[in-house]
């Protein structure tokens, strides 16, 4: 009787291991599909920019090197003071 219980547990273990292997294979395929979709999205974005390949390479190198490519071009100005603040400072 004990061996039949053990055999049932062994059968259940084998079934679960098979499911795990199936899900690992499915996960690997889905991960690969996601990577391919991300790559396709990147290619579409880059093509949409319509930048020549040499300029694109230079722009990416500039970004990688920490250069400024977009955003604020001029330095930030000093904070302005209100008339009330200047009156308080003179007293």
KEVEXBA-596429 format. One record per atom (N, C-alpha, C, O, CB): residue number from 1; atom name; x, y, z negated. Coordinates in Angstrom, 3 decimals, always signed. Glycine has a CB too. Layout:
BEGIN
+-----+----+----------+----------+----------+
|   i | at |        X |        Y |        Z |
+-----+----+----------+----------+----------+
| NUM | CA |        X |        Y |        Z |
...
+-----+----+----------+----------+----------+
# end
This chain:
BEGIN
+-----+----+----------+----------+----------+
|   i | at |        X |        Y |        Z |
+-----+----+----------+----------+----------+
|   1 |  N |   +0.818 |   -1.198 |   +0.000 |
|   1 | CA |   +0.000 |   +0.000 |   +0.000 |
|   1 |  C |   +0.862 |   +1.261 |   +0.000 |
|   1 |  O |   +0.529 |   +2.243 |   +0.664 |
|   1 | CB |   -0.931 |   -0.002 |   -1.203 |
|   2 |  N |   +1.959 |   +1.235 |   -0.738 |
|   2 | CA |   +2.847 |   +2.393 |   -0.802 |
|   2 |  C |   +3.506 |   +2.652 |   +0.542 |
|   2 |  O |   +3.744 |   +3.800 |   +0.918 |
|   2 | CB |   +3.913 |   +2.189 |   -1.876 |
|   3 |  N |   +3.799 |   +1.574 |   +1.265 |
|   3 | CA |   +4.439 |   +1.760 |   +2.559 |
|   3 |  C |   +3.487 |   +2.371 |   +3.572 |
|   3 |  O |   +3.938 |   +3.090 |   +4.464 |
|   3 | CB |   +4.966 |   +0.439 |   +3.078 |
|   4 |  N |   +2.196 |   +2.118 |   +3.472 |
|   4 | CA |   +1.250 |   +2.716 |   +4.414 |
|   4 |  C |   +1.141 |   +4.221 |   +4.179 |
|   4 |  O |   +1.007 |   +4.993 |   +5.128 |
|   4 | CB |   -0.135 |   +2.052 |   +4.285 |
|   5 |  N |   +1.197 |   +4.634 |   +2.915 |
|   5 | CA |   +1.185 |   +6.073 |   +2.615 |
|   5 |  C |   +2.456 |   +6.718 |   +3.157 |
|   5 |  O |   +2.412 |   +7.795 |   +3.752 |
|   5 | CB |   +1.057 |   +6.323 |   +1.081 |
|   6 |  N |   +3.570 |   +6.059 |   +2.947 |
|   6 | CA |   +4.841 |   +6.574 |   +3.440 |
|   6 |  C |   +4.827 |   +6.654 |   +4.966 |
|   6 |  O |   +5.326 |   +7.615 |   +5.552 |
|   6 | CB |   +6.006 |   +5.689 |   +2.958 |
|   7 |  N |   +4.261 |   +5.651 |   +5.590 |
|   7 | CA |   +4.189 |   +5.638 |   +7.053 |
|   7 |  C |   +3.313 |   +6.781 |   +7.556 |
|   7 |  O |   +3.629 |   +7.408 |   +8.567 |
|   7 | CB |   +3.642 |   +4.288 |   +7.556 |
|   8 |  N |   +2.211 |   +7.054 |   +6.851 |
|   8 | CA |   +1.342 |   +8.182 |   +7.251 |
|   8 |  C |   +2.073 |   +9.506 |   +7.092 |
|   8 |  O |   +1.967 |  +10.382 |   +7.951 |
|   8 | CB |   +0.040 |   +8.198 |   +6.411 |
|   9 |  N |   +2.811 |   +9.657 |   +6.006 |
|   9 | CA |   +3.573 |  +10.892 |   +5.796 |
|   9 |  C |   +4.657 |  +11.017 |   +6.858 |
|   9 |  O |   +4.886 |  +12.103 |   +7.390 |
|   9 | CB |   +4.200 |  +10.922 |   +4.377 |
|  10 |  N |   +5.322 |   +9.914 |   +7.168 |
|  10 | CA |   +6.353 |   +9.932 |   +8.220 |
|  10 |  C |   +5.745 |  +10.324 |   +9.571 |
|  10 |  O |   +6.348 |  +11.081 |  +10.332 |
|  10 | CB |   +7.041 |   +8.547 |   +8.329 |
|  11 |  N |   +4.551 |   +9.806 |   +9.863 |
|  11 | CA |   +3.872 |  +10.141 |  +11.112 |
|  11 |  C |   +3.509 |  +11.630 |  +11.138 |
|  11 |  O |   +3.640 |  +12.289 |  +12.169 |
|  11 | CB |   +2.604 |   +9.273 |  +11.289 |
|  12 |  N |   +3.058 |  +12.143 |  +10.012 |
|  12 | CA |   +2.714 |  +13.569 |   +9.915 |
|  12 |  C |   +3.962 |  +14.439 |  +10.092 |
|  12 |  O |   +3.920 |  +15.472 |  +10.760 |
|  12 | CB |   +2.041 |  +13.874 |   +8.553 |
|  13 |  N |   +5.069 |  +14.008 |   +9.485 |
|  13 | CA |   +6.338 |  +14.735 |   +9.637 |
|  13 |  C |   +6.748 |  +14.770 |  +11.102 |
|  13 |  O |   +7.146 |  +15.818 |  +11.611 |
|  13 | CB |   +7.455 |  +14.083 |   +8.783 |
|  14 |  N |   +6.656 |  +13.646 |  +11.777 |
|  14 | CA |   +7.025 |  +13.580 |  +13.196 |
|  14 |  C |   +6.135 |  +14.492 |  +14.024 |
|  14 |  O |   +6.607 |  +15.162 |  +14.943 |
|  14 | CB |   +6.930 |  +12.135 |  +13.715 |
|  15 |  N |   +4.836 |  +14.517 |  +13.698 |
|  15 | CA |   +3.893 |  +15.366 |  +14.426 |
|  15 |  C |   +4.242 |  +16.849 |  +14.223 |
|  15 |  O |   +4.227 |  +17.628 |  +15.175 |
|  15 | CB |   +2.439 |  +15.084 |  +13.964 |
|  16 |  N |   +4.552 |  +17.230 |  +12.986 |
|  16 | CA |   +4.886 |  +18.626 |  +12.682 |
|  16 |  C |   +6.191 |  +19.018 |  +13.364 |
|  16 |  O |   +6.306 |  +20.121 |  +13.898 |
|  16 | CB |   +4.996 |  +18.843 |  +11.155 |
|  17 |  N |   +7.180 |  +18.115 |  +13.350 |
|  17 | CA |   +8.445 |  +18.408 |  +14.028 |
|  17 |  C |   +8.231 |  +18.607 |  +15.524 |
|  17 |  O |   +8.860 |  +19.474 |  +16.130 |
|  17 | CB |   +9.457 |  +17.279 |  +13.788 |
|  18 |  N |   +7.358 |  +17.821 |  +16.115 |
|  18 | CA |   +7.061 |  +17.985 |  +17.540 |
|  18 |  C |   +6.412 |  +19.334 |  +17.807 |
|  18 |  O |   +6.740 |  +20.006 |  +18.785 |
|  18 | CB |   +6.147 |  +16.855 |  +18.034 |
|  19 |  N |   +5.488 |  +19.729 |  +16.934 |
|  19 | CA |   +4.840 |  +21.046 |  +17.083 |
|  19 |  C |   +5.858 |  +22.168 |  +16.917 |
|  19 |  O |   +5.829 |  +23.153 |  +17.655 |
|  19 | CB |   +3.695 |  +21.213 |  +16.052 |
|  20 |  N |   +6.754 |  +22.019 |  +15.951 |
|  20 | CA |   +7.787 |  +23.040 |  +15.735 |
|  20 |  C |   +8.655 |  +23.176 |  +16.984 |
|  20 |  O |   +8.950 |  +24.290 |  +17.416 |
|  20 | CB |   +8.665 |  +22.685 |  +14.503 |
|  21 |  N |   +9.056 |  +22.067 |  +17.556 |
|  21 | CA |   +9.874 |  +22.103 |  +18.771 |
|  21 |  C |   +9.111 |  +22.765 |  +19.906 |
|  21 |  O |   +9.679 |  +23.537 |  +20.678 |
|  21 | CB |  +10.308 |  +20.684 |  +19.179 |
|  22 |  N |   +7.813 |  +22.458 |  +20.007 |
|  22 | CA |   +6.972 |  +23.067 |  +21.047 |
|  22 |  C |   +6.892 |  +24.578 |  +20.856 |
|  22 |  O |   +7.034 |  +25.338 |  +21.813 |
|  22 | CB |   +5.553 |  +22.453 |  +21.030 |
|  23 |  N |   +6.664 |  +25.012 |  +19.610 |
|  23 | CA |   +6.563 |  +26.443 |  +19.339 |
|  23 |  C |   +7.901 |  +27.153 |  +19.527 |
|  23 |  O |   +7.927 |  +28.299 |  +19.975 |
|  23 | CB |   +6.050 |  +26.673 |  +17.926 |
|  24 |  N |   +9.007 |  +26.498 |  +19.195 |
|  24 | CA |  +10.319 |  +27.115 |  +19.414 |
|  24 |  C |  +10.570 |  +27.324 |  +20.901 |
|  24 |  O |  +11.116 |  +28.351 |  +21.305 |
|  24 | CB |  +11.435 |  +26.248 |  +18.804 |
|  25 |  N |  +10.174 |  +26.354 |  +21.712 |
|  25 | CA |  +10.313 |  +26.495 |  +23.162 |
|  25 |  C |   +9.441 |  +27.637 |  +23.674 |
|  25 |  O |   +9.867 |  +28.441 |  +24.503 |
|  25 | CB |   +9.940 |  +25.179 |  +23.874 |
|  26 |  N |   +8.211 |  +27.690 |  +23.165 |
|  26 | CA |   +7.295 |  +28.765 |  +23.575 |
|  26 |  C |   +7.835 |  +30.123 |  +23.146 |
|  26 |  O |   +7.771 |  +31.086 |  +23.911 |
|  26 | CB |   +5.888 |  +28.541 |  +22.976 |
|  27 |  N |   +8.369 |  +30.208 |  +21.925 |
|  27 | CA |   +8.937 |  +31.460 |  +21.427 |
|  27 |  C |  +10.110 |  +31.910 |  +22.284 |
|  27 |  O |  +10.231 |  +33.092 |  +22.606 |
|  27 | CB |   +9.382 |  +31.303 |  +19.975 |
|  28 |  N |  +10.967 |  +30.977 |  +22.651 |
|  28 | CA |  +12.124 |  +31.311 |  +23.486 |
|  28 |  C |  +11.661 |  +31.860 |  +24.838 |
|  28 |  O |  +12.220 |  +32.837 |  +25.336 |
|  28 | CB |  +13.028 |  +30.066 |  +23.690 |
|  29 |  N |  +10.646 |  +31.236 |  +25.427 |
|  29 | CA |  +10.121 |  +31.711 |  +26.707 |
|  29 |  C |   +9.494 |  +33.092 |  +26.600 |
|  29 |  O |   +9.697 |  +33.942 |  +27.467 |
|  29 | CB |   +9.101 |  +30.733 |  +27.244 |
|  30 |  N |   +8.732 |  +33.313 |  +25.537 |
|  30 | CA |   +8.099 |  +34.621 |  +25.350 |
|  30 |  C |   +9.129 |  +35.713 |  +25.090 |
|  30 |  O |   +8.979 |  +36.838 |  +25.568 |
|  30 | CB |   +7.104 |  +34.566 |  +24.195 |
|  31 |  N |  +10.167 |  +35.385 |  +24.338 |
|  31 | CA |  +11.229 |  +36.361 |  +24.080 |
|  31 |  C |  +11.937 |  +36.732 |  +25.378 |
|  31 |  O |  +12.238 |  +37.902 |  +25.616 |
|  31 | CB |  +12.242 |  +35.805 |  +23.059 |
|  32 |  N |  +12.197 |  +35.747 |  +26.199 |
|  32 | CA |  +12.838 |  +36.005 |  +27.488 |
|  32 |  C |  +11.924 |  +36.844 |  +28.384 |
|  32 |  O |  +12.394 |  +37.748 |  +29.075 |
|  32 | CB |  +13.200 |  +34.676 |  +28.187 |
|  33 |  N |  +10.628 |  +36.549 |  +28.374 |
|  33 | CA |   +9.665 |  +37.310 |  +29.178 |
|  33 |  C |   +9.615 |  +38.765 |  +28.710 |
|  33 |  O |   +9.560 |  +39.680 |  +29.531 |
|  33 | CB |   +8.257 |  +36.671 |  +29.094 |
|  34 |  N |   +9.634 |  +38.978 |  +27.382 |
|  34 | CA |   +9.620 |  +40.344 |  +26.859 |
|  34 |  C |  +10.852 |  +41.113 |  +27.310 |
|  34 |  O |  +10.750 |  +42.275 |  +27.704 |
|  34 | CB |   +9.538 |  +40.332 |  +25.331 |
|  35 |  N |  +12.023 |  +40.470 |  +27.254 |
|  35 | CA |  +13.261 |  +41.115 |  +27.688 |
|  35 |  C |  +13.189 |  +41.487 |  +29.163 |
|  35 |  O |  +13.608 |  +42.577 |  +29.551 |
|  35 | CB |  +14.464 |  +40.198 |  +27.433 |
|  36 |  N |  +12.661 |  +40.589 |  +29.982 |
|  36 | CA |  +12.518 |  +40.879 |  +31.408 |
|  36 |  C |  +11.570 |  +42.044 |  +31.635 |
|  36 |  O |  +11.823 |  +42.883 |  +32.500 |
|  36 | CB |  +12.019 |  +39.643 |  +32.159 |
|  37 |  N |  +10.483 |  +42.114 |  +30.874 |
|  37 | CA |   +9.524 |  +43.215 |  +31.015 |
|  37 |  C |  +10.139 |  +44.538 |  +30.577 |
|  37 |  O |   +9.915 |  +45.568 |  +31.211 |
|  37 | CB |   +8.257 |  +42.931 |  +30.197 |
|  38 |  N |  +10.923 |  +44.513 |  +29.483 |
|  38 | CA |  +11.610 |  +45.729 |  +29.043 |
|  38 |  C |  +12.585 |  +46.206 |  +30.109 |
|  38 |  O |  +12.660 |  +47.401 |  +30.396 |
|  38 | CB |  +12.351 |  +45.485 |  +27.717 |
|  39 |  N |  +13.337 |  +45.269 |  +30.699 |
|  39 | CA |  +14.288 |  +45.629 |  +31.746 |
|  39 |  C |  +13.574 |  +46.226 |  +32.952 |
|  39 |  O |  +14.045 |  +47.204 |  +33.533 |
|  39 | CB |  +15.104 |  +44.407 |  +32.170 |
|  40 |  N |  +12.445 |  +45.644 |  +33.329 |
|  40 | CA |  +11.674 |  +46.160 |  +34.449 |
|  40 |  C |  +11.177 |  +47.576 |  +34.157 |
|  40 |  O |  +11.193 |  +48.444 |  +35.029 |
|  40 | CB |  +10.491 |  +45.231 |  +34.757 |
|  41 |  N |  +10.739 |  +47.793 |  +32.926 |
|  41 | CA |  +10.267 |  +49.121 |  +32.534 |
|  41 |  C |  +11.401 |  +50.142 |  +32.609 |
|  41 |  O |  +11.193 |  +51.269 |  +33.059 |
|  41 | CB |   +9.677 |  +49.085 |  +31.112 |
|  42 |  N |  +12.589 |  +49.756 |  +32.173 |
|  42 | CA |  +13.742 |  +50.653 |  +32.242 |
|  42 |  C |  +14.074 |  +50.988 |  +33.689 |
|  42 |  O |  +14.343 |  +52.144 |  +34.015 |
|  42 | CB |  +14.961 |  +50.022 |  +31.551 |
|  43 |  N |  +14.055 |  +49.986 |  +34.553 |
|  43 | CA |  +14.351 |  +50.207 |  +35.974 |
|  43 |  C |  +13.325 |  +51.163 |  +36.573 |
|  43 |  O |  +13.688 |  +52.061 |  +37.332 |
|  43 | CB |  +14.360 |  +48.863 |  +36.753 |
|  44 |  N |  +12.041 |  +50.979 |  +36.239 |
|  44 | CA |  +10.995 |  +51.862 |  +36.769 |
|  44 |  C |  +11.198 |  +53.301 |  +36.303 |
|  44 |  O |  +11.016 |  +54.241 |  +37.076 |
|  44 | CB |   +9.607 |  +51.363 |  +36.340 |
|  45 |  N |  +11.572 |  +53.468 |  +35.050 |
|  45 | CA |  +11.804 |  +54.822 |  +34.522 |
|  45 |  C |  +12.979 |  +55.474 |  +35.241 |
|  45 |  O |  +12.898 |  +56.631 |  +35.653 |
|  45 | CB |  +12.068 |  +54.781 |  +32.993 |
|  46 |  N |  +14.072 |  +54.727 |  +35.391 |
|  46 | CA |  +15.265 |  +55.280 |  +36.036 |
|  46 |  C |  +14.964 |  +55.622 |  +37.494 |
|  46 |  O |  +15.376 |  +56.675 |  +37.980 |
|  46 | CB |  +16.447 |  +54.282 |  +35.950 |
|  47 |  N |  +14.256 |  +54.749 |  +38.187 |
|  47 | CA |  +13.910 |  +55.037 |  +39.578 |
|  47 |  C |  +13.011 |  +56.256 |  +39.680 |
|  47 |  O |  +13.099 |  +57.017 |  +40.643 |
|  47 | CB |  +13.228 |  +53.833 |  +40.219 |
|  48 |  N |  +12.148 |  +56.445 |  +38.693 |
|  48 | CA |  +11.267 |  +57.608 |  +38.678 |
|  48 |  C |  +12.018 |  +58.918 |  +38.522 |
|  48 |  O |  +11.518 |  +59.974 |  +38.910 |
|  48 | CB |  +10.266 |  +57.473 |  +37.574 |
|  49 |  N |  +13.202 |  +58.857 |  +37.960 |
|  49 | CA |  +14.001 |  +60.074 |  +37.784 |
|  49 |  C |  +14.558 |  +60.577 |  +39.107 |
|  49 |  O |  +14.833 |  +61.767 |  +39.257 |
|  49 | CB |  +15.143 |  +59.821 |  +36.809 |
|  50 |  N |  +14.724 |  +59.676 |  +40.061 |
|  50 | CA |  +15.266 |  +60.003 |  +41.382 |
|  50 |  C |  +16.609 |  +60.729 |  +41.281 |
|  50 |  O |  +16.828 |  +61.760 |  +41.917 |
|  50 | CB |  +14.269 |  +60.862 |  +42.161 |
|  51 |  N |  +17.483 |  +60.173 |  +40.480 |
|  51 | CA |  +18.822 |  +60.716 |  +40.294 |
|  51 |  C |  +19.792 |  +59.822 |  +41.052 |
|  51 |  O |  +19.709 |  +58.598 |  +40.952 |
|  51 | CB |  +19.202 |  +60.810 |  +38.773 |
|  52 |  N |  +20.718 |  +60.420 |  +41.818 |
|  52 | CA |  +21.729 |  +59.592 |  +42.496 |
|  52 |  C |  +22.513 |  +58.750 |  +41.488 |
|  52 |  O |  +22.703 |  +59.151 |  +40.339 |
|  52 | CB |  +22.698 |  +60.481 |  +43.308 |
|  53 |  N |  +22.956 |  +57.599 |  +41.929 |
|  53 | CA |  +23.599 |  +56.640 |  +41.039 |
|  53 |  C |  +24.815 |  +57.223 |  +40.332 |
|  53 |  O |  +25.015 |  +56.968 |  +39.144 |
|  53 | CB |  +24.004 |  +55.414 |  +41.815 |
|  54 |  N |  +25.635 |  +58.006 |  +41.042 |
|  54 | CA |  +26.816 |  +58.576 |  +40.394 |
|  54 |  C |  +26.435 |  +59.587 |  +39.315 |
|  54 |  O |  +27.080 |  +59.659 |  +38.269 |
|  54 | CB |  +27.718 |  +59.239 |  +41.432 |
|  55 |  N |  +25.381 |  +60.370 |  +39.572 |
|  55 | CA |  +24.931 |  +61.335 |  +38.568 |
|  55 |  C |  +24.296 |  +60.625 |  +37.370 |
|  55 |  O |  +24.434 |  +61.064 |  +36.228 |
|  55 | CB |  +23.931 |  +62.325 |  +39.188 |
|  56 |  N |  +23.597 |  +59.521 |  +37.650 |
|  56 | CA |  +22.997 |  +58.752 |  +36.569 |
|  56 |  C |  +24.082 |  +58.194 |  +35.659 |
|  56 |  O |  +23.972 |  +58.264 |  +34.435 |
|  56 | CB |  +22.125 |  +57.615 |  +37.128 |
|  57 |  N |  +25.123 |  +57.643 |  +36.258 |
|  57 | CA |  +26.226 |  +57.097 |  +35.469 |
|  57 |  C |  +26.874 |  +58.196 |  +34.615 |
|  57 |  O |  +27.186 |  +57.976 |  +33.445 |
|  57 | CB |  +27.278 |  +56.444 |  +36.395 |
|  58 |  N |  +27.071 |  +59.371 |  +35.206 |
|  58 | CA |  +27.671 |  +60.483 |  +34.457 |
|  58 |  C |  +26.760 |  +60.920 |  +33.318 |
|  58 |  O |  +27.235 |  +61.213 |  +32.221 |
|  58 | CB |  +27.958 |  +61.674 |  +35.390 |
|  59 |  N |  +25.462 |  +60.966 |  +33.568 |
|  59 | CA |  +24.511 |  +61.378 |  +32.538 |
|  59 |  C |  +24.509 |  +60.369 |  +31.378 |
|  59 |  O |  +24.494 |  +60.757 |  +30.210 |
|  59 | CB |  +23.086 |  +61.516 |  +33.141 |
|  60 |  N |  +24.525 |  +59.089 |  +31.711 |
|  60 | CA |  +24.531 |  +58.065 |  +30.660 |
|  60 |  C |  +25.826 |  +58.101 |  +29.859 |
|  60 |  O |  +25.802 |  +57.912 |  +28.643 |
|  60 | CB |  +24.335 |  +56.674 |  +31.270 |
|  61 |  N |  +26.956 |  +58.339 |  +30.522 |
|  61 | CA |  +28.227 |  +58.468 |  +29.808 |
|  61 |  C |  +28.204 |  +59.679 |  +28.881 |
|  61 |  O |  +28.728 |  +59.634 |  +27.768 |
|  61 | CB |  +29.396 |  +58.582 |  +30.804 |
|  62 |  N |  +27.590 |  +60.762 |  +29.356 |
|  62 | CA |  +27.477 |  +61.974 |  +28.557 |
|  62 |  C |  +26.641 |  +61.702 |  +27.306 |
|  62 |  O |  +26.988 |  +62.141 |  +26.210 |
|  62 | CB |  +26.856 |  +63.117 |  +29.388 |
|  63 |  N |  +25.548 |  +60.982 |  +27.480 |
|  63 | CA |  +24.696 |  +60.638 |  +26.338 |
|  63 |  C |  +25.456 |  +59.734 |  +25.375 |
|  63 |  O |  +25.427 |  +59.946 |  +24.163 |
|  63 | CB |  +23.393 |  +59.947 |  +26.811 |
|  64 |  N |  +26.125 |  +58.743 |  +25.909 |
|  64 | CA |  +26.871 |  +57.802 |  +25.084 |
|  64 |  C |  +27.972 |  +58.523 |  +24.302 |
|  64 |  O |  +28.258 |  +58.169 |  +23.158 |
|  64 | CB |  +27.474 |  +56.689 |  +25.955 |
|  65 |  N |  +28.583 |  +59.529 |  +24.920 |
|  65 | CA |  +29.653 |  +60.272 |  +24.272 |
|  65 |  C |  +29.169 |  +61.343 |  +23.323 |
|  65 |  O |  +29.982 |  +62.030 |  +22.706 |
|  65 | CB |  +30.516 |  +60.890 |  +25.295 |
|  66 |  N |  +27.867 |  +61.502 |  +23.189 |
|  66 | CA |  +27.324 |  +62.481 |  +22.261 |
|  66 |  C |  +27.154 |  +63.857 |  +22.865 |
|  66 |  O |  +26.947 |  +64.832 |  +22.143 |
|  66 | CB |  +28.196 |  +62.576 |  +21.070 |
|  67 |  N |  +27.237 |  +63.945 |  +24.176 |
|  67 | CA |  +27.061 |  +65.239 |  +24.822 |
|  67 |  C |  +25.609 |  +65.670 |  +24.810 |
|  67 |  O |  +24.708 |  +64.856 |  +24.611 |
|  67 | CB |  +27.574 |  +65.193 |  +26.246 |
|  68 |  N |  +25.393 |  +66.945 |  +25.023 |
|  68 | CA |  +24.044 |  +67.482 |  +25.024 |
|  68 |  C |  +23.479 |  +67.361 |  +26.429 |
|  68 |  O |  +24.075 |  +67.858 |  +27.384 |
|  68 | CB |  +24.023 |  +68.957 |  +24.538 |
|  69 |  N |  +22.324 |  +66.699 |  +26.563 |
|  69 | CA |  +21.703 |  +66.543 |  +27.874 |
|  69 |  C |  +20.329 |  +67.179 |  +27.931 |
|  69 |  O |  +19.847 |  +67.510 |  +29.013 |
|  69 | CB |  +21.603 |  +65.081 |  +28.232 |
|  70 |  N |  +19.702 |  +67.351 |  +26.801 |
|  70 | CA |  +18.378 |  +67.967 |  +26.791 |
|  70 |  C |  +18.155 |  +68.564 |  +25.417 |
|  70 |  O |  +18.970 |  +68.410 |  +24.508 |
|  70 | CB |  +17.258 |  +66.935 |  +27.147 |
|  71 |  N |  +17.043 |  +69.242 |  +25.291 |
|  71 | CA |  +16.730 |  +69.830 |  +24.001 |
|  71 |  C |  +17.162 |  +71.282 |  +23.961 |
|  71 |  O |  +17.237 |  +71.949 |  +24.993 |
|  71 | CB |  +17.396 |  +69.047 |  +22.877 |
|  72 |  N |  +17.441 |  +71.758 |  +22.780 |
|  72 | CA |  +17.804 |  +73.155 |  +22.594 |
|  72 |  C |  +19.197 |  +73.408 |  +23.151 |
|  72 |  O |  +20.158 |  +72.722 |  +22.800 |
|  72 | CB |  +17.738 |  +73.542 |  +21.107 |
|  73 |  N |  +19.290 |  +74.416 |  +24.035 |
|  73 | CA |  +20.542 |  +74.713 |  +24.702 |
|  73 |  C |  +21.293 |  +75.824 |  +23.984 |
|  73 |  O |  +22.522 |  +75.867 |  +24.015 |
|  73 | CB |  +20.293 |  +75.096 |  +26.150 |
|  74 |  N |  +20.559 |  +76.720 |  +23.341 |
|  74 | CA |  +21.193 |  +77.842 |  +22.652 |
|  74 |  C |  +21.281 |  +77.539 |  +21.168 |
|  74 |  O |  +20.472 |  +76.771 |  +20.647 |
|  74 | CB |  +20.413 |  +79.155 |  +22.893 |
|  75 |  N |  +22.258 |  +78.134 |  +20.471 |
|  75 | CA |  +22.343 |  +77.888 |  +19.027 |
|  75 |  C |  +21.120 |  +78.430 |  +18.303 |
|  75 |  O |  +20.488 |  +79.380 |  +18.765 |
|  75 | CB |  +23.612 |  +78.521 |  +18.451 |
|  76 |  N |  +20.791 |  +77.835 |  +17.186 |
|  76 | CA |  +19.667 |  +78.316 |  +16.393 |
|  76 |  C |  +19.987 |  +79.691 |  +15.841 |
|  76 |  O |  +21.124 |  +79.982 |  +15.469 |
|  76 | CB |  +19.336 |  +77.336 |  +15.250 |
|  77 |  N |  +18.966 |  +80.530 |  +15.795 |
|  77 | CA |  +19.172 |  +81.870 |  +15.261 |
|  77 |  C |  +19.104 |  +81.826 |  +13.743 |
|  77 |  O |  +18.568 |  +80.887 |  +13.155 |
|  77 | CB |  +18.127 |  +82.858 |  +15.826 |
|  78 |  N |  +19.658 |  +82.864 |  +13.119 |
|  78 | CA |  +19.620 |  +82.969 |  +11.664 |
|  78 |  C |  +18.180 |  +83.225 |  +11.240 |
|  78 |  O |  +17.432 |  +83.867 |  +11.978 |
|  78 | CB |  +20.569 |  +84.101 |  +11.149 |
|  79 |  N |  +17.779 |  +82.745 |  +10.087 |
|  79 | CA |  +16.406 |  +83.003 |   +9.632 |
|  79 |  C |  +16.190 |  +84.492 |   +9.427 |
|  79 |  O |  +17.053 |  +85.196 |   +8.902 |
|  79 | CB |  +16.108 |  +82.239 |   +8.325 |
|  80 |  N |  +15.037 |  +84.953 |   +9.847 |
|  80 | CA |  +14.721 |  +86.376 |   +9.688 |
|  80 |  C |  +14.127 |  +86.605 |   +8.308 |
|  80 |  O |  +13.481 |  +85.722 |   +7.743 |
|  80 | CB |  +13.740 |  +86.862 |  +10.794 |
|  81 |  N |  +14.351 |  +87.800 |   +7.769 |
|  81 | CA |  +13.804 |  +88.132 |   +6.460 |
|  81 |  C |  +12.592 |  +89.021 |   +6.656 |
|  81 |  O |  +12.531 |  +89.810 |   +7.599 |
|  81 | CB |  +14.865 |  +88.827 |   +5.560 |
|  82 |  N |  +11.643 |  +88.888 |   +5.770 |
|  82 | CA |  +10.454 |  +89.739 |   +5.830 |
|  82 |  C |  +10.742 |  +91.021 |   +5.078 |
|  82 |  O |  +11.650 |  +91.061 |   +4.248 |
|  82 | CB |   +9.205 |  +89.018 |   +5.240 |
|  83 |  N |   +9.980 |  +92.074 |   +5.354 |
|  83 | CA |  +10.213 |  +93.338 |   +4.638 |
|  83 |  C |  +10.130 |  +93.173 |   +3.121 |
|  83 |  O |  +10.873 |  +93.841 |   +2.402 |
|  83 | CB |   +9.205 |  +94.385 |   +5.089 |
|  84 |  N |   +9.259 |  +92.314 |   +2.616 |
|  84 | CA |   +9.137 |  +92.109 |   +1.175 |
|  84 |  C |  +10.436 |  +91.551 |   +0.599 |
|  84 |  O |  +10.866 |  +91.974 |   -0.474 |
|  84 | CB |   +7.966 |  +91.161 |   +0.864 |
|  85 |  N |  +11.069 |  +90.601 |   +1.304 |
|  85 | CA |  +12.315 |  +90.024 |   +0.824 |
|  85 |  C |  +13.416 |  +91.074 |   +0.756 |
|  85 |  O |  +14.208 |  +91.074 |   -0.188 |
|  85 | CB |  +12.743 |  +88.869 |   +1.721 |
|  86 |  N |  +13.481 |  +91.965 |   +1.735 |
|  86 | CA |  +14.546 |  +92.972 |   +1.734 |
|  86 |  C |  +14.325 |  +93.989 |   +0.619 |
|  86 |  O |  +15.290 |  +94.500 |   +0.051 |
|  86 | CB |  +14.616 |  +93.685 |   +3.097 |
|  87 |  N |  +13.070 |  +94.289 |   +0.300 |
|  87 | CA |  +12.818 |  +95.221 |   -0.780 |
|  87 |  C |  +13.254 |  +94.627 |   -2.111 |
|  87 |  O |  +13.844 |  +95.323 |   -2.938 |
|  87 | CB |  +11.342 |  +95.601 |   -0.825 |
|  88 |  N |  +12.970 |  +93.347 |   -2.325 |
|  88 | CA |  +13.341 |  +92.686 |   -3.568 |
|  88 |  C |  +14.863 |  +92.639 |   -3.730 |
|  88 |  O |  +15.378 |  +92.789 |   -4.837 |
|  88 | CB |  +12.757 |  +91.269 |   -3.612 |
|  89 |  N |  +15.559 |  +92.435 |   -2.651 |
|  89 | CA |  +17.020 |  +92.316 |   -2.711 |
|  89 |  C |  +17.672 |  +93.652 |   -3.049 |
|  89 |  O |  +18.741 |  +93.671 |   -3.659 |
|  89 | CB |  +17.568 |  +91.790 |   -1.378 |
|  90 |  N |  +17.054 |  +94.774 |   -2.666 |
|  90 | CA |  +17.659 |  +96.090 |   -2.906 |
|  90 |  C |  +17.432 |  +96.554 |   -4.314 |
|  90 |  O |  +18.155 |  +97.436 |   -4.778 |
|  90 | CB |  +17.110 |  +97.115 |   -1.943 |
|  91 |  N |  +16.485 |  +96.020 |   -5.008 |
|  91 | CA |  +16.201 |  +96.464 |   -6.378 |
|  91 |  C |  +17.143 |  +95.904 |   -7.373 |
|  91 |  O |  +17.025 |  +96.191 |   -8.564 |
|  91 | CB |  +14.827 |  +96.103 |   -6.770 |
+-----+----+----------+----------+----------+
# end
